[in-house]
Structure formats: structure tokens, C-alpha cells
Amino acid sequence: MMKMKNDRLKEINDMVSIVKLASLMFTGIIFFQYFFDTDELSQNMIYRQSAYMGIFIAGLILLFIYFLWSFPSAKRMDKKNYRYIMFIENLFFIAIFFMSVLLSGGYKSEYKYIFLFIITSSTIQLGLKNGIVVAFISSVLILGMDILCLPNMSVNKYFQNDLILSGIFILTAWPLGFYVKIEGEHISKLEELVNKDGLTQVFNHRYFHDTLKEQVAISEKYKEPVSMIFVDIDYFKNYNDLYGHQKGDEVLRTIGRILRDNVRQDDIPARYGGEEFAVILPNTTEQEALSIADKIRKTIESTKFYGEENQPNGLLTASMGISTYPDKAKDDVELIKSADDALYRAKFFNKNRVETYISILDELKAEIDEKDIELVTSIKTLISVINAKDRYTYGHSERVVFYSRLLADKLELSNEDKNLLIYGSYMHDIGKINISQDILIKKMPLTNEEWEQLKRHPEDGIEIIKPVKSLKDIIPIILHHHEKYDGTGYPYKLKGEEIPYLARVLTVVDSFDAMTSNRPYNVRKTYDEAIIELKKYSGTQFDPEIANKFIEVIQEYKDKLDTLL
């Protein structure tokens, strides 16, 4: 629709430019008649030179208008300057026409109606208001000329005739401008039908994508940030199952209204699909977007919805993810992916919260060799693919990173070892890219063949990161994070301190999160139940010292974990 709108504007500009070119050619005839008076030319050499000068000036003017007609998009499609440039151009034409009237006899001129060209074209191009302004200026010029040139006439027949002509100017601009206004309103209504979501009255999915591409292009041109908020209603399926789709539609309408009421004039709220909404925020930093998103979240939380007391948290709430171009994404597609990742981070970490996009690999880019940047970017893409295949893996990796930070501080690891543990935690399941989605989300027990395929993911993972020399130190962490302290793990059945220390650390936090998370094949354990499991398998599956330190961490943060995660 945006392209169609721009094409239509270009067609109007081309048509108006042709009218202006034709009017200037007509003006050229007036100039030629004045400068080519045969009697004067034959008697006066100076007059002949003036004629040649007039031809030259007229030619330059024609070339100028031809340029405007031939290259309208370069000038007119700049929305910030469009109306200003057009108004200046119209004033230029009024000046040219007034000069031609003066040269062709002034108040006696038969060519005063030439102003109709610019009145018509400006009304079509800029609307009723500008058309009336141009008609008024034109009328003042010809009537003022009559008064100034014949100030003492008792009956000024030229003024009377030009007064009628001024009326024609106004009557030309008025109905034509009114028609342009009606057509514009009609087109706006059609655009609204095409661009708006009928249920929520925010913009629809297609308009969202078209506008996002345009805003990213504008952002790149003017070096301004553009942010995006993804909004997802928490437990909406549960609400629909309880009260039916009609009540669910009422919730969607209310959320749409809340978005419209809580964004700024230039922001673009849209329904992305189902219970998901998105807001495009032009020229907005991440911090500003965070403030807007939290305002929306709090408004939704405080709004009274029918039957919300039966929702899991006793309220109907929404989770939100934020990303910003160009800081967190290189184009519109990556902006959507990163905001979506941030949204799922908010969904996994207790819902009813706002999360900004954070990638461990983005932090890593500051520390690796420049030649490896592209490879790390590719790894980031692979992790996004895994997230799409298995949302558990995404939430799991993020939580393991969180636990690893806490345990690293408890173990008093050096900054270097702490960073290695964090990077290894984030990428420890990257080898799952080679495992089919059916296996990753299977609810029944895995067959022997499927289990053997799953057990290959540590080795597959290190094959992916081997080309990145800056990541060589995390290879042992990824390769051995499924080894067991008693030597019964995989892939190499290492035992005790044969297992790299940071891999033993990762084994503890990886297993703890697996136990305390909902998985397709596992019922979630409470934190206390998971602590019992850590104690039970300390010395067999886990390094006892590390397990004990991690138990201390969990007991210290147990009451805060649901809030922190």
C-alpha cells in the first residue's frame, strides 16, 4: 500500500509538472510576442539584443521546468520538505506569470487568465487550502495592478473585469480543492480498511512489515534509531478456553485500545497475529522504548478484564520484548527476530515483564579477533534457528547463563574463567542444530537410535565453533558438559578431575535447570526437590564440591529466583 501511495503521488506530480510545463510554454509565447515586435526590432539594435536575451531567459526557464518534470522523485518524495518545496515552486510560477502579464500590457493584458494554470495545479497537488492561497495571491496581484496603474479613474473597467476574474480564480480553487479533499478522505478510508486490523483497530500484519522496512530505510538515511516492541498476552489460550473466543476478542480489542492510547503520534501499533502485537517506534532509543513498553505493561496489568481472577496469576497480563536498529539488528528482518527473542525471554522468565534483546555473542564480539566476527554472527544465526525449533532450548540456555554467573561468583572464578563459563553456557547446546525437531520436542521416551543421535550434540557443537579461534578455550566446556563424575557420562566417559573444571561446573547448573523446567518428557521439580537430587547424585554425577557450592547459591537466592528469572 505504501508503494501504491507513493506511485500515485508520483503520477500526480508528473501530471502537474506537464501542466506547468505547458503553462510556461504558453508564457514563452507571450515573451516572444513582446520581444519580437517587428517594428521595434527593425529600428532599434538595443531592442534586438533585448529580444535575444529574452529568448535565452525563456529557454532557461523551460529547461528548469523540464528538469522538475523529468526528475520529480528526487525532490518531491522527500516527505519532510515536500510541501515547502512545492509552495516555493508555486510562488516562482506566480512571479513568472505576473511578469508575462506586465510585459503583455499590464492592466490591459489579455493573458491574466494564465494564473488559472498555477491555481489548478497547486490545488490538485497540495489541496484546497493551498489552492485558495494561490488564488488569493493571484487576485491581489492583478487587482493591485489595476488600482496602482489607474488610481484616479472614476470608473475603472479593468478593475471591474478583474474582480470577476478573481472570483473565477476562487471558484476554480474552491470546488476543485473540495473534490481533492473528498477524494483524499475516500482514499484514507480505503487505506484504513486495507491497513487496519478490523477487530483491534491497530494496523495489520502486512502494513507492519511494509512500514518497518520504510522506517529502517529512514533510520539508515538520517542516522536515527528505530525501536520495536513485541507484545504477547500471557496465558491467552487459557482465557479463550475458559470464556470462549467472543470474550477473547473483547480482550484483544481492549489491548488494541491500550496500545493506541499509550503510544506517541508517530508510533505505529500493529496486530502481528493471534494474541501478538507489535509497535514500531521511529527515532527512539532502547531506553525510551523500555519506558513506553513498561507504561503499556502496567496499564494492561491495572486494567480490569472479565474473569481475569481465574488466570494463573490472578490477572490478565502481557509480556514484551524490545530491540533497536541499528544497535541490536542489521536490518528489518533481524530487528523482528531479536525483538521476538527478547519477548520469549520475557515469557520464559515468569511473564508480565519487559525484556530488551541481549545476546551473549554480542558481548563476545568485543573480545574476539575482527576476522572472526562474521563466524560468530553465523553462530548467532544458528542459535536463532535452534530457538525456533525448540523454545525450551532457548529458555534453558538463558537460565543456565544466569545460574552460571551466580555460581562463578560463589566459586570466586577469575574474570577470564567466568567469561569462558558464560560463553560456554550460552553455546553448550549449539550442536542440537543437527537434531530433528521431532526428537527435540518428543513427549514419549526416546528410542535407542534417537538417544544416540541426541548424545552426539556436544561433538557436533564443537565442530561448529572450531573455525573461530577466539572460541577455542570453550571447546572443552561444550564437549564435556555431559560427562559424569563417576565416569559413566558421554562422549568419552571421563572421570573425576579428568573432566575439565568448567565443564564440571556447567554440568551442575545444566542439570539443575533441566530438573526445574517443564520439558516434553519431564515433570518439573521444585527447587527443594532439585536440591535433594543434587545431594543424591553428588559424587556420582556431580563434582561434590561444586554441587555443594551451587546448593548454597540456590538456598541463598531461592525466594528471589522466580523474580530474577
Stockholm file with secondary structure:
# STOCKHOLM 1.0

chainA/1-565         MMKMKNDRLKEINDMVSIVKLASLMFTGIIFFQYFFDTDELSQNMIYRQSAYMGIFIAGLILLFIYFLWSFPSAKRMDKKNYRYIMFIENLFFIAIFFMSVLLSGGYKSEYKYIFLFIITSSTIQLGLKNGIVVAFISSVLILGMDILCLPNMSVNKYFQNDLILSGIFILTAWPLGFYVKIEGEHISKLEELVNKDGLTQVFNHRYFHDTLKEQVAISEKYKEPVSMIFVDIDYFKNYNDLYGHQKGDEVLRTIGRILRDNVRQDDIPARYGGEEFAVILPNTTEQEALSIADKIRKTIESTKFYGEENQPNGLLTASMGISTYPDKAKDDVELIKSADDALYRAKFFNKNRVETYISILDELKAEIDEKDIELVTSIKTLISVINAKDRYTYGHSERVVFYSRLLADKLELSNEDKNLLIYGSYMHDIGKINISQDILIKKMPLTNEEWEQLKRHPEDGIEIIKPVKSLKDIIPIILHHHEKYDGTGYPYKLKGEEIPYLARVLTVVDSFDAMTSNRPYNVRKTYDEAIIELKKYSGTQFDPEIANKFIEVIQEYKDKLDTLL
#=GR chainA/1-565 SS CHHHHHHHHHHHHHHHHHHHHHHHHHHHHHHHHHHTCHHHHHHCHHHHHHHHHHHHHHHHHHHHHHHHHHCHHHHHTCTTTHHHHHHHHHHHHHHHHHHHHHHTTGGGCSCGGGHHHHHHHHHHHHCHHHHHHHHHHHHHHHHHHHHHHSTTCSSCHHHHHHHHHHHHHHHHHHHHHHHHHHHHHHHHHHHHHHHBCTTTCSBCHHHHHHHHHHHHHHHHHHTCCEEEEEEEETTHHHHHHHHHHHHHHHHHHHHHHHHHHHSCTTCEEEEEETTEEEEEEETCCHHHHHHHHHHHHHHHHHSCCTTGGGSTTSSCCEEEEEEEETTTCSSHHHHHHHHHHHHHHHHHTTSSCEEECCCHHHHHHTTSCGGGHHHHHHHHHHHHHHHHHCHHHHHHHHHHHHHHHHHHHHTTCCHHHHHHHHHHHHHTTGGGGGSCHHHHTCCSCCCHHHHHHHTTHHHHHHHHHTTCGGGGGGHHHHHTTTCCTTSCCSSSCCCGGGSCHHHHHHHHHHHHHHHTSCBTTBCCCCHHHHHHHHHHTBTTTBCHHHHHHHHHHHHHHTTTHHHHC
#=GC SS_cons         CHHHHHHHHHHHHHHHHHHHHHHHHHHHHHHHHHHTCHHHHHHCHHHHHHHHHHHHHHHHHHHHHHHHHHCHHHHHTCTTTHHHHHHHHHHHHHHHHHHHHHHTTGGGCSCGGGHHHHHHHHHHHHCHHHHHHHHHHHHHHHHHHHHHHSTTCSSCHHHHHHHHHHHHHHHHHHHHHHHHHHHHHHHHHHHHHHHBCTTTCSBCHHHHHHHHHHHHHHHHHHTCCEEEEEEEETTHHHHHHHHHHHHHHHHHHHHHHHHHHHSCTTCEEEEEETTEEEEEEETCCHHHHHHHHHHHHHHHHHSCCTTGGGSTTSSCCEEEEEEEETTTCSSHHHHHHHHHHHHHHHHHTTSSCEEECCCHHHHHHTTSCGGGHHHHHHHHHHHHHHHHHCHHHHHHHHHHHHHHHHHHHHTTCCHHHHHHHHHHHHHTTGGGGGSCHHHHTCCSCCCHHHHHHHTTHHHHHHHHHTTCGGGGGGHHHHHTTTCCTTSCCSSSCCCGGGSCHHHHHHHHHHHHHHHTSCBTTBCCCCHHHHHHHHHHTBTTTBCHHHHHHHHHHHHHHTTTHHHHC
//
